[in-house]
Amino acid sequence: MAIGGKGNENKKDTNTQTDVRLSNITSAKAVADCIRTSLGPRGMDKMIIEPRGEVVISNDGATILSKLQVTHPCAKMLVELSKAQDVEAGDGTTSVVVLCGALLHAVEELLKKGIHPTQISECFNECGKLAEKILEDMSVKIEIEDRDTLIRAAITSLNSKIISQNSDLIAPMAVDAVRQIIRPNGDVDLRDVRIVTALGGTIDDSVMLSNGMVFKQKASHVAGGPVRIQNATIALIQFQLSPPKTDMESTVTISDYSQMDRALKEERKYLLDLCKKIKDAGVNVLLIQKSVLRDAVTIQSLDFLAKMKIMVVKDIERSDIDFVTKTLGCLPVANIENLKPEKFGHADLVVEENTPSGKVIRITGVRPPSDKLNRQFFGKTVCFFLRGSNNMMLEEAQRALHDSLCVIRSIVKKRAIMPGGAAGETEVCLQLSRYAREHAQGVQTFCMRAFADAFEIIPYTLAENAGLQPISIVTELRNAHAKGQKNAGVNVRKGCVTDMVEENVVQPLLVSTSAVRLASECVMMILKIDDIIMTRA
């Protein structure tokens, strides 16, 4: 009886482990199915209504998943998977989740056949490495100087976005921006790129400033202050142009009008002295950092500065200080005594412009600083000024521009491209199936075939979302690759299989290899979970 009872317990434990795995897989697959229709140039957009009533329209996988309110831990893992792909490559955030969902479906079928999870995990790990090698073998090395190829890659990333019709404008700007901010060691920091948006006009009215920037703040109009300055000398201050206050709370008692007049007179004299020192230093454009504790600048100070013909832009955010310093070549000044010419920036023109959503400040013709101290902080930065007809269009345009910047950054990091249109996934499917037939044995054969077949989800979904016959397209695509046509992919515009390189549909190698690696790791992590333990608070 004891032996029989123990056997029943083991059987019960095995059933529990299987149920937990299947529950985890089902939850994760539900997330993948949710965004599958957004894959590819003909993918659909999702309208997301947030609790506060804000509406987001996007087909970007990372954006959609970040807005989902998922509770199951394994479903959250796919949300994090999309974020990881966004950080690593900046593109392919939908593909990586769809691929992970297909691999999980393959795992589910293998588990039903009685194959042990550890065997599946080990085989999938090996298959992931083989898939990366296959993708690398079919890639083509490129140089950063090849601007046309970089533009083609950027256009491919924009094809699935709302602003795809404006890709001829956005793609070259993205390429030029990344090429400008490449550091001597080859790194690309996208924090050196700033995107400012303004309602009004169309996407075609957007511009890129390579030696200037745009502020969403407006100039001070108190006492008719200037709104246009040529040959600008720019100072960025972090001290307040307001009456000083004590560090601790205190009370001043005034008993008569003469004492009040004397206090106001001293206050006025203090502010006037500050403004005179700014004027004497040669400054004609003053940027003032936003202050949390008290007013950064008073009306009286603005009146003095306006009479001195000094243009004032206040409420510069603390988070923008680094970018402003890098772009304009001016150092922030924390004390009036440190206001010296070597800490100033210089530009050809600073002007306030009108847009339907409000006024903005545009600075153009920034000149490199002559002082060595400033020169080490002065860097290569780029500012985009995006225009659009509504907020939803602007937000999606901003996300699309960011994706195209990330695509070019991926090529800079791993200087190789490969054909798009699911050509890489089809080649992986074909070669892994061949490897399974020729080299794998026993259980490994089943696992490798299942891993390979999962990659067909990408061409199948591309064709399905484009309104084509997915089964016939995938069959035609496999036949083309079997004949050695490695660049063959799904052409959603022509509705057939064509050479993707000839169609100028290319993508960074890093996007595909990163998707394979991250999806494989996520599947193996989910596969190794055999129980869920709830703890007390």
Secondary structure, DSSP 8 states (H G I E B T S, - for coil): -HHHHHHHHHHHHHHHHHHHHHHHHHHHHHHHHHHGGG-STT---EEEE-TTS-EEEE--HHHHHHH----SHHHHHHHHHHHHHHHHTSS-HHHHHHHHHHHHHHHHHHHHTT--HHHHHHHHHHHHHHHHHHHHHT-EE--TT-HHHHHHHHHHHHTTSGGGGGHHHHHHHHHHHHHHH--TTS---GGGEEEEEEEBS-GGG-EEESS-EEESS----GGG--SEEEEEEEEEE-S-BS----SS-------SHHHHHHHHHHHHHHHHHHHHHHHHTT-SEEEEE--SSS-SB-HHHHHHHHHTT-EEEEEE-GGGHHHHHHHH---EESSGGG--GGG-EEEEEEEEEEETTEEEEEEEEEE--SSHHHHHH----EEEEEEESSHHHHHHHHHHHHHHHHHHHHHHHS-EEEETTTHHHHHHHHHHHHHHHHT--THHHHHHHHHHHHTTHHHHHHHHHTTS-HHHHHHHHHHHHHTT-TTEEEETTTTEEEETTTTT-EEEHHHHHHHHHHHHHHHHHHHT---------
